[in-house]
């Protein structure tokens, strides 16, 4: 996403994009063995709750 694309997003869209980026980062950590499944699950749950993104799909 370019800077111009980012600037066109609404605050809610930016929040969703940030959330999805963080989830992809967690996915990468898990895939490479940097974190355990338990750590992933806790981090994912905490991120989802704190960002209030319970109903977000990619």
mmCIF file of the N, C-alpha and C atoms, coordinates in Angstrom:
data_MODEL
# 
_entry.id   MODEL 
# 
loop_
_atom_site.group_PDB 
_atom_site.id 
_atom_site.type_symbol 
_atom_site.label_atom_id 
_atom_site.label_alt_id 
_atom_site.label_comp_id 
_atom_site.label_asym_id 
_atom_site.label_entity_id 
_atom_site.label_seq_id 
_atom_site.pdbx_PDB_ins_code 
_atom_site.Cartn_x 
_atom_site.Cartn_y 
_atom_site.Cartn_z 
_atom_site.occupancy 
_atom_site.B_iso_or_equiv 
_atom_site.pdbx_formal_charge 
_atom_site.auth_seq_id 
_atom_site.auth_comp_id 
_atom_site.auth_asym_id 
_atom_site.auth_atom_id 
_atom_site.pdbx_PDB_model_num 
ATOM 1   N N  . UNK A 1 1  ? 0.846   -1.173  0.000  1.00 0.00 ? 1  UNK A N  1 
ATOM 2   C CA . UNK A 1 1  ? 0.000   0.000   0.000  1.00 0.00 ? 1  UNK A CA 1 
ATOM 3   C C  . UNK A 1 1  ? 0.892   1.236   0.000  1.00 0.00 ? 1  UNK A C  1 
ATOM 4   N N  . UNK A 1 2  ? 0.574   2.138   -0.880 1.00 0.00 ? 2  UNK A N  1 
ATOM 5   C CA . UNK A 1 2  ? 1.369   3.364   -0.964 1.00 0.00 ? 2  UNK A CA 1 
ATOM 6   C C  . UNK A 1 2  ? 0.894   4.373   0.076  1.00 0.00 ? 2  UNK A C  1 
ATOM 7   N N  . UNK A 1 3  ? 1.706   5.387   0.280  1.00 0.00 ? 3  UNK A N  1 
ATOM 8   C CA . UNK A 1 3  ? 1.348   6.451   1.216  1.00 0.00 ? 3  UNK A CA 1 
ATOM 9   C C  . UNK A 1 3  ? 0.046   7.129   0.777  1.00 0.00 ? 3  UNK A C  1 
ATOM 10  N N  . UNK A 1 4  ? -0.084  7.326   -0.515 1.00 0.00 ? 4  UNK A N  1 
ATOM 11  C CA . UNK A 1 4  ? -1.296  7.967   -1.037 1.00 0.00 ? 4  UNK A CA 1 
ATOM 12  C C  . UNK A 1 4  ? -2.524  7.087   -0.775 1.00 0.00 ? 4  UNK A C  1 
ATOM 13  N N  . UNK A 1 5  ? -2.380  5.779   -0.980 1.00 0.00 ? 5  UNK A N  1 
ATOM 14  C CA . UNK A 1 5  ? -3.490  4.864   -0.695 1.00 0.00 ? 5  UNK A CA 1 
ATOM 15  C C  . UNK A 1 5  ? -3.870  4.939   0.779  1.00 0.00 ? 5  UNK A C  1 
ATOM 16  N N  . UNK A 1 6  ? -2.841  4.941   1.653  1.00 0.00 ? 6  UNK A N  1 
ATOM 17  C CA . UNK A 1 6  ? -3.069  4.985   3.098  1.00 0.00 ? 6  UNK A CA 1 
ATOM 18  C C  . UNK A 1 6  ? -3.840  6.250   3.479  1.00 0.00 ? 6  UNK A C  1 
ATOM 19  N N  . UNK A 1 7  ? -3.453  7.372   2.896  1.00 0.00 ? 7  UNK A N  1 
ATOM 20  C CA . UNK A 1 7  ? -4.083  8.650   3.222  1.00 0.00 ? 7  UNK A CA 1 
ATOM 21  C C  . UNK A 1 7  ? -5.544  8.704   2.791  1.00 0.00 ? 7  UNK A C  1 
ATOM 22  N N  . UNK A 1 8  ? -5.912  7.880   1.824  1.00 0.00 ? 8  UNK A N  1 
ATOM 23  C CA . UNK A 1 8  ? -7.288  7.861   1.332  1.00 0.00 ? 8  UNK A CA 1 
ATOM 24  C C  . UNK A 1 8  ? -8.221  7.058   2.247  1.00 0.00 ? 8  UNK A C  1 
ATOM 25  N N  . UNK A 1 9  ? -7.655  6.260   3.139  1.00 0.00 ? 9  UNK A N  1 
ATOM 26  C CA . UNK A 1 9  ? -8.470  5.401   3.997  1.00 0.00 ? 9  UNK A CA 1 
ATOM 27  C C  . UNK A 1 9  ? -9.108  6.189   5.141  1.00 0.00 ? 9  UNK A C  1 
ATOM 28  N N  . UNK A 1 10 ? -10.260 5.714   5.550  1.00 0.00 ? 10 UNK A N  1 
ATOM 29  C CA . UNK A 1 10 ? -10.918 6.281   6.727  1.00 0.00 ? 10 UNK A CA 1 
ATOM 30  C C  . UNK A 1 10 ? -10.195 5.781   7.976  1.00 0.00 ? 10 UNK A C  1 
ATOM 31  N N  . UNK A 1 11 ? -10.413 6.407   9.119  1.00 0.00 ? 11 UNK A N  1 
ATOM 32  C CA . UNK A 1 11 ? -9.780  5.920   10.359 1.00 0.00 ? 11 UNK A CA 1 
ATOM 33  C C  . UNK A 1 11 ? -10.109 4.447   10.651 1.00 0.00 ? 11 UNK A C  1 
ATOM 34  N N  . UNK A 1 12 ? -11.338 4.028   10.401 1.00 0.00 ? 12 UNK A N  1 
ATOM 35  C CA . UNK A 1 12 ? -11.706 2.628   10.631 1.00 0.00 ? 12 UNK A CA 1 
ATOM 36  C C  . UNK A 1 12 ? -10.975 1.694   9.670  1.00 0.00 ? 12 UNK A C  1 
ATOM 37  N N  . UNK A 1 13 ? -10.829 2.109   8.431  1.00 0.00 ? 13 UNK A N  1 
ATOM 38  C CA . UNK A 1 13 ? -10.095 1.299   7.453  1.00 0.00 ? 13 UNK A CA 1 
ATOM 39  C C  . UNK A 1 13 ? -8.617  1.204   7.823  1.00 0.00 ? 13 UNK A C  1 
ATOM 40  N N  . UNK A 1 14 ? -8.050  2.294   8.308  1.00 0.00 ? 14 UNK A N  1 
ATOM 41  C CA . UNK A 1 14 ? -6.655  2.272   8.754  1.00 0.00 ? 14 UNK A CA 1 
ATOM 42  C C  . UNK A 1 14 ? -6.476  1.324   9.926  1.00 0.00 ? 14 UNK A C  1 
ATOM 43  N N  . UNK A 1 15 ? -7.421  1.357   10.846 1.00 0.00 ? 15 UNK A N  1 
ATOM 44  C CA . UNK A 1 15 ? -7.368  0.470   12.010 1.00 0.00 ? 15 UNK A CA 1 
ATOM 45  C C  . UNK A 1 15 ? -7.421  -0.988  11.564 1.00 0.00 ? 15 UNK A C  1 
ATOM 46  N N  . UNK A 1 16 ? -8.292  -1.285  10.621 1.00 0.00 ? 16 UNK A N  1 
ATOM 47  C CA . UNK A 1 16 ? -8.394  -2.656  10.114 1.00 0.00 ? 16 UNK A CA 1 
ATOM 48  C C  . UNK A 1 16 ? -7.106  -3.074  9.418  1.00 0.00 ? 16 UNK A C  1 
ATOM 49  N N  . UNK A 1 17 ? -6.551  -2.219  8.595  1.00 0.00 ? 17 UNK A N  1 
ATOM 50  C CA . UNK A 1 17 ? -5.302  -2.542  7.898  1.00 0.00 ? 17 UNK A CA 1 
ATOM 51  C C  . UNK A 1 17 ? -4.159  -2.788  8.879  1.00 0.00 ? 17 UNK A C  1 
ATOM 52  N N  . UNK A 1 18 ? -4.078  -1.975  9.921  1.00 0.00 ? 18 UNK A N  1 
ATOM 53  C CA . UNK A 1 18 ? -3.052  -2.155  10.937 1.00 0.00 ? 18 UNK A CA 1 
ATOM 54  C C  . UNK A 1 18 ? -3.243  -3.498  11.642 1.00 0.00 ? 18 UNK A C  1 
ATOM 55  N N  . UNK A 1 19 ? -4.471  -3.814  11.979 1.00 0.00 ? 19 UNK A N  1 
ATOM 56  C CA . UNK A 1 19 ? -4.774  -5.091  12.622 1.00 0.00 ? 19 UNK A CA 1 
ATOM 57  C C  . UNK A 1 19 ? -4.341  -6.257  11.731 1.00 0.00 ? 19 UNK A C  1 
ATOM 58  N N  . UNK A 1 20 ? -4.730  -6.219  10.466 1.00 0.00 ? 20 UNK A N  1 
ATOM 59  C CA . UNK A 1 20 ? -4.382  -7.305  9.549  1.00 0.00 ? 20 UNK A CA 1 
ATOM 60  C C  . UNK A 1 20 ? -2.869  -7.433  9.370  1.00 0.00 ? 20 UNK A C  1 
ATOM 61  N N  . UNK A 1 21 ? -2.175  -6.317  9.356  1.00 0.00 ? 21 UNK A N  1 
ATOM 62  C CA . UNK A 1 21 ? -0.713  -6.347  9.253  1.00 0.00 ? 21 UNK A CA 1 
ATOM 63  C C  . UNK A 1 21 ? -0.112  -7.030  10.480 1.00 0.00 ? 21 UNK A C  1 
ATOM 64  N N  . UNK A 1 22 ? -0.637  -6.729  11.654 1.00 0.00 ? 22 UNK A N  1 
ATOM 65  C CA . UNK A 1 22 ? -0.141  -7.340  12.879 1.00 0.00 ? 22 UNK A CA 1 
ATOM 66  C C  . UNK A 1 22 ? -0.439  -8.845  12.903 1.00 0.00 ? 22 UNK A C  1 
ATOM 67  N N  . UNK A 1 23 ? -1.602  -9.244  12.409 1.00 0.00 ? 23 UNK A N  1 
ATOM 68  C CA . UNK A 1 23 ? -1.941  -10.662 12.339 1.00 0.00 ? 23 UNK A CA 1 
ATOM 69  C C  . UNK A 1 23 ? -0.992  -11.384 11.383 1.00 0.00 ? 23 UNK A C  1 
ATOM 70  N N  . UNK A 1 24 ? -0.689  -10.779 10.242 1.00 0.00 ? 24 UNK A N  1 
ATOM 71  C CA . UNK A 1 24 ? 0.253   -11.394 9.302  1.00 0.00 ? 24 UNK A CA 1 
ATOM 72  C C  . UNK A 1 24 ? 1.637   -11.547 9.930  1.00 0.00 ? 24 UNK A C  1 
ATOM 73  N N  . UNK A 1 25 ? 2.036   -10.583 10.732 1.00 0.00 ? 25 UNK A N  1 
ATOM 74  C CA . UNK A 1 25 ? 3.317   -10.671 11.429 1.00 0.00 ? 25 UNK A CA 1 
ATOM 75  C C  . UNK A 1 25 ? 3.305   -11.838 12.425 1.00 0.00 ? 25 UNK A C  1 
ATOM 76  N N  . UNK A 1 26 ? 2.231   -11.971 13.177 1.00 0.00 ? 26 UNK A N  1 
ATOM 77  C CA . UNK A 1 26 ? 2.107   -13.112 14.079 1.00 0.00 ? 26 UNK A CA 1 
ATOM 78  C C  . UNK A 1 26 ? 2.151   -14.431 13.306 1.00 0.00 ? 26 UNK A C  1 
ATOM 79  N N  . UNK A 1 27 ? 1.475   -14.489 12.164 1.00 0.00 ? 27 UNK A N  1 
ATOM 80  C CA . UNK A 1 27 ? 1.491   -15.687 11.321 1.00 0.00 ? 27 UNK A CA 1 
ATOM 81  C C  . UNK A 1 27 ? 2.923   -16.037 10.911 1.00 0.00 ? 27 UNK A C  1 
ATOM 82  N N  . UNK A 1 28 ? 3.685   -15.034 10.528 1.00 0.00 ? 28 UNK A N  1 
ATOM 83  C CA . UNK A 1 28 ? 5.071   -15.240 10.115 1.00 0.00 ? 28 UNK A CA 1 
ATOM 84  C C  . UNK A 1 28 ? 5.915   -15.765 11.265 1.00 0.00 ? 28 UNK A C  1 
ATOM 85  N N  . UNK A 1 29 ? 5.747   -15.179 12.436 1.00 0.00 ? 29 UNK A N  1 
ATOM 86  C CA . UNK A 1 29 ? 6.487   -15.655 13.610 1.00 0.00 ? 29 UNK A CA 1 
ATOM 87  C C  . UNK A 1 29 ? 6.185   -17.125 13.879 1.00 0.00 ? 29 UNK A C  1 
ATOM 88  N N  . UNK A 1 30 ? 4.908   -17.488 13.799 1.00 0.00 ? 30 UNK A N  1 
ATOM 89  C CA . UNK A 1 30 ? 4.509   -18.866 14.055 1.00 0.00 ? 30 UNK A CA 1 
ATOM 90  C C  . UNK A 1 30 ? 5.098   -19.807 12.990 1.00 0.00 ? 30 UNK A C  1 
ATOM 91  N N  . UNK A 1 31 ? 4.988   -19.418 11.735 1.00 0.00 ? 31 UNK A N  1 
ATOM 92  C CA . UNK A 1 31 ? 5.500   -20.245 10.634 1.00 0.00 ? 31 UNK A CA 1 
ATOM 93  C C  . UNK A 1 31 ? 6.990   -20.514 10.760 1.00 0.00 ? 31 UNK A C  1 
ATOM 94  N N  . UNK A 1 32 ? 7.743   -19.551 11.272 1.00 0.00 ? 32 UNK A N  1 
ATOM 95  C CA . UNK A 1 32 ? 9.198   -19.694 11.380 1.00 0.00 ? 32 UNK A CA 1 
ATOM 96  C C  . UNK A 1 32 ? 9.639   -20.217 12.737 1.00 0.00 ? 32 UNK A C  1 
ATOM 97  N N  . UNK A 1 33 ? 8.694   -20.561 13.572 1.00 0.00 ? 33 UNK A N  1 
ATOM 98  C CA . UNK A 1 33 ? 9.017   -21.138 14.866 1.00 0.00 ? 33 UNK A CA 1 
ATOM 99  C C  . UNK A 1 33 ? 9.531   -20.147 15.892 1.00 0.00 ? 33 UNK A C  1 
ATOM 100 N N  . UNK A 1 34 ? 9.318   -18.864 15.641 1.00 0.00 ? 34 UNK A N  1 
ATOM 101 C CA . UNK A 1 34 ? 9.787   -17.838 16.572 1.00 0.00 ? 34 UNK A CA 1 
ATOM 102 C C  . UNK A 1 34 ? 8.906   -17.773 17.818 1.00 0.00 ? 34 UNK A C  1 
ATOM 103 N N  . UNK A 1 35 ? 7.655   -18.225 17.677 1.00 0.00 ? 35 UNK A N  1 
ATOM 104 C CA . UNK A 1 35 ? 6.740   -18.291 18.819 1.00 0.00 ? 35 UNK A CA 1 
ATOM 105 C C  . UNK A 1 35 ? 6.007   -19.626 18.761 1.00 0.00 ? 35 UNK A C  1 
ATOM 106 N N  . UNK A 1 36 ? 5.525   -20.079 19.906 1.00 0.00 ? 36 UNK A N  1 
ATOM 107 C CA . UNK A 1 36 ? 4.762   -21.329 19.971 1.00 0.00 ? 36 UNK A CA 1 
ATOM 108 C C  . UNK A 1 36 ? 3.306   -21.066 19.587 1.00 0.00 ? 36 UNK A C  1 
ATOM 109 N N  . UNK A 1 37 ? 2.577   -22.156 19.369 1.00 0.00 ? 37 UNK A N  1 
ATOM 110 C CA . UNK A 1 37 ? 1.148   -22.014 19.059 1.00 0.00 ? 37 UNK A CA 1 
ATOM 111 C C  . UNK A 1 37 ? 0.418   -21.349 20.226 1.00 0.00 ? 37 UNK A C  1 
ATOM 112 N N  . UNK A 1 38 ? 0.800   -21.689 21.458 1.00 0.00 ? 38 UNK A N  1 
ATOM 113 C CA . UNK A 1 38 ? 0.167   -21.080 22.636 1.00 0.00 ? 38 UNK A CA 1 
ATOM 114 C C  . UNK A 1 38 ? 0.439   -19.579 22.682 1.00 0.00 ? 38 UNK A C  1 
ATOM 115 N N  . UNK A 1 39 ? 1.678   -19.184 22.370 1.00 0.00 ? 39 UNK A N  1 
ATOM 116 C CA . UNK A 1 39 ? 2.010   -17.759 22.349 1.00 0.00 ? 39 UNK A CA 1 
ATOM 117 C C  . UNK A 1 39 ? 1.224   -17.050 21.246 1.00 0.00 ? 39 UNK A C  1 
ATOM 118 N N  . UNK A 1 40 ? 1.135   -17.700 20.095 1.00 0.00 ? 40 UNK A N  1 
ATOM 119 C CA . UNK A 1 40 ? 0.381   -17.133 18.978 1.00 0.00 ? 40 UNK A CA 1 
ATOM 120 C C  . UNK A 1 40 ? -1.079  -16.918 19.382 1.00 0.00 ? 40 UNK A C  1 
ATOM 121 N N  . UNK A 1 41 ? -1.678  -17.959 19.945 1.00 0.00 ? 41 UNK A N  1 
ATOM 122 C CA . UNK A 1 41 ? -3.091  -17.883 20.318 1.00 0.00 ? 41 UNK A CA 1 
ATOM 123 C C  . UNK A 1 41 ? -3.347  -16.749 21.304 1.00 0.00 ? 41 UNK A C  1 
ATOM 124 N N  . UNK A 1 42 ? -2.494  -16.627 22.308 1.00 0.00 ? 42 UNK A N  1 
ATOM 125 C CA . UNK A 1 42 ? -2.658  -15.562 23.304 1.00 0.00 ? 42 UNK A CA 1 
ATOM 126 C C  . UNK A 1 42 ? -2.467  -14.191 22.665 1.00 0.00 ? 42 UNK A C  1 
ATOM 127 N N  . UNK A 1 43 ? -1.425  -14.045 21.873 1.00 0.00 ? 43 UNK A N  1 
ATOM 128 C CA . UNK A 1 43 ? -1.157  -12.755 21.228 1.00 0.00 ? 43 UNK A CA 1 
ATOM 129 C C  . UNK A 1 43 ? -2.275  -12.369 20.271 1.00 0.00 ? 43 UNK A C  1 
ATOM 130 N N  . UNK A 1 44 ? -2.757  -13.343 19.509 1.00 0.00 ? 44 UNK A N  1 
ATOM 131 C CA . UNK A 1 44 ? -3.852  -13.090 18.573 1.00 0.00 ? 44 UNK A CA 1 
ATOM 132 C C  . UNK A 1 44 ? -5.106  -12.655 19.320 1.00 0.00 ? 44 UNK A C  1 
ATOM 133 N N  . UNK A 1 45 ? -5.434  -13.375 20.381 1.00 0.00 ? 45 UNK A N  1 
ATOM 134 C CA . UNK A 1 45 ? -6.610  -13.049 21.182 1.00 0.00 ? 45 UNK A CA 1 
ATOM 135 C C  . UNK A 1 45 ? -6.482  -11.657 21.802 1.00 0.00 ? 45 UNK A C  1 
ATOM 136 N N  . UNK A 1 46 ? -5.320  -11.366 22.387 1.00 0.00 ? 46 UNK A N  1 
ATOM 137 C CA . UNK A 1 46 ? -5.099  -10.054 23.008 1.00 0.00 ? 46 UNK A CA 1 
ATOM 138 C C  . UNK A 1 46 ? -5.187  -8.931  21.973 1.00 0.00 ? 46 UNK A C  1 
ATOM 139 N N  . UNK A 1 47 ? -4.544  -9.124  20.825 1.00 0.00 ? 47 UNK A N  1 
ATOM 140 C CA . UNK A 1 47 ? -4.578  -8.126  19.760 1.00 0.00 ? 47 UNK A CA 1 
ATOM 141 C C  . UNK A 1 47 ? -6.009  -7.880  19.294 1.00 0.00 ? 47 UNK A C  1 
ATOM 142 N N  . UNK A 1 48 ? -6.739  -8.949  19.079 1.00 0.00 ? 48 UNK A N  1 
ATOM 143 C CA . UNK A 1 48 ? -8.116  -8.855  18.599 1.00 0.00 ? 48 UNK A CA 1 
ATOM 144 C C  . UNK A 1 48 ? -8.997  -8.113  19.601 1.00 0.00 ? 48 UNK A C  1 
ATOM 145 N N  . UNK A 1 49 ? -8.830  -8.433  20.876 1.00 0.00 ? 49 UNK A N  1 
ATOM 146 C CA . UNK A 1 49 ? -9.638  -7.766  21.907 1.00 0.00 ? 49 UNK A CA 1 
ATOM 147 C C  . UNK A 1 49 ? -9.264  -6.299  22.051 1.00 0.00 ? 49 UNK A C  1 
ATOM 148 N N  . UNK A 1 50 ? -7.976  -6.003  22.119 1.00 0.00 ? 50 UNK A N  1 
ATOM 149 C CA . UNK A 1 50 ? -7.545  -4.621  22.333 1.00 0.00 ? 50 UNK A CA 1 
ATOM 150 C C  . UNK A 1 50 ? -7.900  -3.703  21.176 1.00 0.00 ? 50 UNK A C  1 
ATOM 151 N N  . UNK A 1 51 ? -7.861  -4.251  19.964 1.00 0.00 ? 51 UNK A N  1 
ATOM 152 C CA . UNK A 1 51 ? -8.194  -3.442  18.795 1.00 0.00 ? 51 UNK A CA 1 
ATOM 153 C C  . UNK A 1 51 ? -9.680  -3.532  18.444 1.00 0.00 ? 51 UNK A C  1 
ATOM 154 N N  . UNK A 1 52 ? -10.422 -4.320  19.221 1.00 0.00 ? 52 UNK A N  1 
ATOM 155 C CA . UNK A 1 52 ? -11.865 -4.504  19.000 1.00 0.00 ? 52 UNK A CA 1 
ATOM 156 C C  . UNK A 1 52 ? -12.158 -4.947  17.571 1.00 0.00 ? 52 UNK A C  1 
ATOM 157 N N  . UNK A 1 53 ? -11.490 -6.036  17.173 1.00 0.00 ? 53 UNK A N  1 
ATOM 158 C CA . UNK A 1 53 ? -11.609 -6.535  15.795 1.00 0.00 ? 53 UNK A CA 1 
ATOM 159 C C  . UNK A 1 53 ? -12.165 -7.959  15.748 1.00 0.00 ? 53 UNK A C  1 
ATOM 160 N N  . UNK A 1 54 ? -13.095 -8.283  16.630 1.00 0.00 ? 54 UNK A N  1 
ATOM 161 C CA . UNK A 1 54 ? -13.619 -9.636  16.718 1.00 0.00 ? 54 UNK A CA 1 
ATOM 162 C C  . UNK A 1 54 ? -14.268 -10.133 15.432 1.00 0.00 ? 54 UNK A C  1 
ATOM 163 N N  . UNK A 1 55 ? -14.816 -9.263  14.623 1.00 0.00 ? 55 UNK A N  1 
ATOM 164 C CA . UNK A 1 55 ? -15.536 -9.692  13.424 1.00 0.00 ? 55 UNK A CA 1 
ATOM 165 C C  . UNK A 1 55 ? -14.816 -9.388  12.115 1.00 0.00 ? 55 UNK A C  1 
ATOM 166 N N  . UNK A 1 56 ? -13.505 -9.192  12.180 1.00 0.00 ? 56 UNK A N  1 
ATOM 167 C CA . UNK A 1 56 ? -12.747 -8.829  10.979 1.00 0.00 ? 56 UNK A CA 1 
ATOM 168 C C  . UNK A 1 56 ? -12.260 -10.068 10.254 1.00 0.00 ? 56 UNK A C  1 
ATOM 169 N N  . UNK A 1 57 ? -12.444 -10.068 8.948  1.00 0.00 ? 57 UNK A N  1 
ATOM 170 C CA . UNK A 1 57 ? -11.928 -11.125 8.077  1.00 0.00 ? 57 UNK A CA 1 
ATOM 171 C C  . UNK A 1 57 ? -11.006 -10.487 7.058  1.00 0.00 ? 57 UNK A C  1 
ATOM 172 N N  . UNK A 1 58 ? -9.989  -11.242 6.644  1.00 0.00 ? 58 UNK A N  1 
ATOM 173 C CA . UNK A 1 58 ? -9.056  -10.702 5.641  1.00 0.00 ? 58 UNK A CA 1 
ATOM 174 C C  . UNK A 1 58 ? -9.710  -10.594 4.290  1.00 0.00 ? 58 UNK A C  1 
# 
